[in-house]
Amino acid sequence: MKRPKMTGPVQKVLRAMLKDPTVERYGLEISQQADLETGTLYPILARLEDWDWVTSRWEDPERHIRQGRPRRRYYRLTENGAEQARLALAEISLASQKRRSRLSAAQPSTLRTSL
Amino acid sequence: MNRPLPLPSREAAAESDPISGLRAILEVTRPDADVELIKRTYDVAAYWHQGQKRRSGDPYITHPLAVAAILAGLGADDETLCAALLHDTTEDTAYTLAALRSEFSAGIAAMVEAFTTLDKARGRRERKVAVAQAMGAAESGGTRVLAMKLADRLHNMRTLHFLPQEKQLRKSRETLNILVPVAQQLSMDTIKSELETLASAALERNRHARKASGRLLAATAALLPAARRTRWREEWLGELHTLPTRRRRAGFVAHTLLGVLRMALSLRRPPISSGQAR
């Protein structure tokens, strides 16, 4: 399956956007919600957009003109993107749960040998 | 008080007589001033502002004292000087207007009250109305309150750099739009020109800061593939524009710069091969 590499920051972005998948957010907003610096965020957004997990559009002119500021670029998950992202995140948390339980099962013996 | 080292003489003087500076001005402009009343008023104000600090880290009382000193320089009367010393007490401390009324003359209390009303008027329109009312209530009463407001703003503008950028901009615009015209109408020329200079300088500083970080970002975007460059440049400049403080703008530029190289690589790579890379 073709899929973007699910690095930690990518997961953070997807989790933030999945909180309310239909809401459109602009870059700074996502960087705050995902707790990522813009330098990390924008390359991820660009990649997710290339994969069609995310789409973006310029803000409607009336709004930013009325508020007297430059127009914003708004991002949101595509339907397919939201679905794939949920799936990918679920797989990751499942894998980490397995790893954790294996780790805790292994712990007594490790403790003994280190003693 | 235990003082291990002798303080420099000026500070020692300031400690024993915190209003020595004000006294010195009054000797020149108002030799007949009721210095005893003014000292007593200072003590009350200092008591209530105890423990409060300005953004600069100075004790809060330095602000009303500076405002009184500005007014003293203009030859303001005793009531105005006392009201200036007390001008933030009823708004920012537990001191009530009723208590103030019982401890000071009706004239002083009325000026503090009028000042607080003027100060509370929020929003541009409301503020303009409040100023117009004070002008209308002129005789000397309203004018004296406006003079207090001007002195208050002058000291705040002199110490503006301690405020966050956003607030600096708001105060500077308001100064130019409302307070400078008031100073002009009251023929307070020195105050008017200093307010104007300070406010314009603050706005100008801000424009420069924005331009510089904007240029850096625009140059950075040039690293991206031509087809995508324009969009990202516009997006980043827009975000930059909405950031309120210089520090946050600098951070935004720095972090975006760091990310751009990564981005340039991933955007120049066609999407399909980037998928098969893993």
Chai-1 contact restraints between the chains, C-beta under 6 A:
chainA,res_idxA,chainB,res_idxB,connection_type,confidence,min_distance_angstrom,max_distance_angstrom,comment,restraint_id
A,K2,B,G275,contact,1.0,0.0,6.0,A-B,restraint_1
A,K5,B,R278,contact,1.0,0.0,6.0,A-B,restraint_2
A,G27,B,E239,contact,1.0,0.0,6.0,A-B,restraint_3
A,L28,B,E239,contact,1.0,0.0,6.0,A-B,restraint_4
A,E37,B,H255,contact,1.0,0.0,6.0,A-B,restraint_5
A,T38,B,F252,contact,1.0,0.0,6.0,A-B,restraint_6
A,T38,B,H255,contact,1.0,0.0,6.0,A-B,restraint_7
A,T38,B,T256,contact,1.0,0.0,6.0,A-B,restraint_8
A,G39,B,H255,contact,1.0,0.0,6.0,A-B,restraint_9
A,G39,B,T256,contact,1.0,0.0,6.0,A-B,restraint_10
A,G39,B,L258,contact,1.0,0.0,6.0,A-B,restraint_11
A,G39,B,G259,contact,1.0,0.0,6.0,A-B,restraint_12
A,T40,B,G259,contact,1.0,0.0,6.0,A-B,restraint_13
A,Y42,B,G259,contact,1.0,0.0,6.0,A-B,restraint_14
A,Y42,B,M263,contact,1.0,0.0,6.0,A-B,restraint_15
A,P43,B,G259,contact,1.0,0.0,6.0,A-B,restraint_16
A,P43,B,R262,contact,1.0,0.0,6.0,A-B,restraint_17
A,P43,B,M263,contact,1.0,0.0,6.0,A-B,restraint_18
A,P43,B,S266,contact,1.0,0.0,6.0,A-B,restraint_19
A,A46,B,M263,contact,1.0,0.0,6.0,A-B,restraint_20
A,A46,B,L267,contact,1.0,0.0,6.0,A-B,restraint_21
A,R47,B,S266,contact,1.0,0.0,6.0,A-B,restraint_22
A,D50,B,P271,contact,1.0,0.0,6.0,A-B,restraint_23
A,R69,B,T242,contact,1.0,0.0,6.0,A-B,restraint_24
A,P70,B,G238,contact,1.0,0.0,6.0,A-B,restraint_25
A,P70,B,H241,contact,1.0,0.0,6.0,A-B,restraint_26
A,R72,B,G238,contact,1.0,0.0,6.0,A-B,restraint_27
A,R73,B,E235,contact,1.0,0.0,6.0,A-B,restraint_28
